[in-house]
């Protein structure tokens, strides 16, 4: 945003040419965030017959977040939010989450509210 604000070009040129890709990337990231937020909100409000399902849904959310970071986490590395070497820790976390979730795939598919 700093570059956008400091640019002397017209707003239309900035929106359509100079910063179009950055805006698209930001929009995609925001949509992924909203998707996760809606998922977690629905899980929190749901009255599952089995209380353990909420824990499994939380694990599903973790897998989604880890997948997003492993797929394209350049922004968090570039900003220094994650330290160098964190990628392997993310991979190990994903392996643990999937290991815990794998035996529950069929029960999750068969579960209803």
C-alpha positions as CSV (number, residue, x, y, z in Angstrom):
1,X,0.0,0.0,0.0
2,X,2.9,2.3,0.7
3,X,4.0,2.0,-3.0
4,X,0.5,2.5,-4.2
5,X,0.0,5.7,-2.1
6,X,3.4,7.1,-3.0
7,X,2.9,6.6,-6.8
8,X,2.2,9.7,-8.8
9,X,0.3,7.9,-11.5
10,X,-3.4,8.3,-11.8
11,X,-5.6,6.0,-9.7
12,X,-7.0,4.3,-12.8
13,X,-3.5,3.5,-14.1
14,X,-2.3,2.3,-10.7
15,X,-5.4,0.0,-10.3
16,X,-5.4,-1.4,-13.8
17,X,-1.7,-1.6,-14.7
18,X,0.9,-1.0,-12.0
19,X,-0.7,-2.8,-9.0
20,X,-3.2,-5.1,-10.7
21,X,-1.3,-8.3,-9.9
22,X,-0.7,-7.3,-6.3
23,X,-4.4,-6.5,-5.8
24,X,-5.3,-9.9,-7.4
25,X,-2.9,-11.7,-5.0
26,X,-4.3,-9.8,-2.1
27,X,-7.9,-10.6,-3.1
28,X,-7.1,-14.3,-3.4
29,X,-5.4,-14.4,0.0
30,X,-8.4,-12.6,1.5
31,X,-10.9,-15.0,0.0
32,X,-8.9,-17.9,1.5
33,X,-9.0,-16.2,4.9
34,X,-12.7,-15.7,4.6
35,X,-13.2,-19.4,3.6
36,X,-11.3,-20.5,6.7
37,X,-13.2,-18.0,8.9
38,X,-16.6,-19.2,7.6
39,X,-15.6,-22.8,8.1
40,X,-14.4,-22.3,11.7
41,X,-17.5,-20.2,12.5
42,X,-19.9,-22.9,11.2
43,X,-18.0,-25.6,13.1
44,X,-18.2,-23.5,16.3
45,X,-21.9,-23.0,15.9
46,X,-22.7,-26.6,14.9
47,X,-24.2,-29.0,17.3
48,X,-22.5,-32.2,16.4
49,X,-23.9,-35.4,17.8
50,X,-20.4,-36.4,18.8
51,X,-18.3,-33.7,20.6
52,X,-15.1,-35.2,19.2
53,X,-16.1,-34.0,15.7
54,X,-15.4,-30.4,16.7
55,X,-11.8,-31.4,17.5
56,X,-11.5,-33.1,14.1
57,X,-12.9,-30.1,12.3
58,X,-10.2,-28.0,14.0
59,X,-7.6,-30.5,12.8
60,X,-9.1,-30.1,9.2
61,X,-8.7,-26.3,9.5
62,X,-5.1,-26.8,10.6
63,X,-4.4,-29.0,7.6
64,X,-5.9,-26.3,5.3
65,X,-3.8,-23.6,6.9
66,X,-0.6,-25.6,6.7
67,X,-1.3,-26.5,3.1
68,X,-1.7,-22.9,2.2
69,X,1.6,-22.0,3.9
70,X,3.4,-24.9,2.3
71,X,1.9,-24.1,-1.1
72,X,2.8,-20.5,-1.2
73,X,4.2,-19.0,2.0
74,X,6.6,-16.5,0.4
75,X,4.9,-13.5,1.9
76,X,5.3,-14.7,5.5
77,X,9.0,-15.5,4.8
78,X,9.6,-12.2,3.0
79,X,8.1,-10.2,5.9
80,X,10.1,-12.1,8.5
81,X,7.0,-13.5,10.1
82,X,8.5,-17.0,9.8
83,X,12.2,-17.6,10.3
84,X,14.4,-19.4,7.8
85,X,14.1,-23.1,8.4
86,X,10.4,-22.9,9.3
87,X,9.4,-24.7,6.1
88,X,10.6,-28.1,7.5
89,X,8.7,-27.5,10.7
90,X,5.6,-26.7,8.7
91,X,6.0,-30.0,6.8
92,X,6.4,-32.0,10.1
93,X,3.3,-30.3,11.5
94,X,1.4,-31.3,8.3
95,X,2.6,-34.9,8.6
96,X,1.4,-35.0,12.2
97,X,-2.0,-33.5,11.5
98,X,-2.6,-35.8,8.6
99,X,-1.4,-38.8,10.6
100,X,-4.0,-37.9,13.3
101,X,-6.7,-37.2,10.8
102,X,-6.3,-40.2,8.6
103,X,-8.0,-42.8,10.8
104,X,-11.0,-40.5,11.1
105,X,-11.7,-40.0,7.4
106,X,-14.5,-42.5,7.1
107,X,-16.2,-41.6,10.4
108,X,-16.1,-37.9,9.4
109,X,-17.8,-38.7,6.1
110,X,-20.5,-40.6,7.8
111,X,-21.1,-38.0,10.5
112,X,-24.1,-35.7,10.4
113,X,-25.1,-32.9,12.8
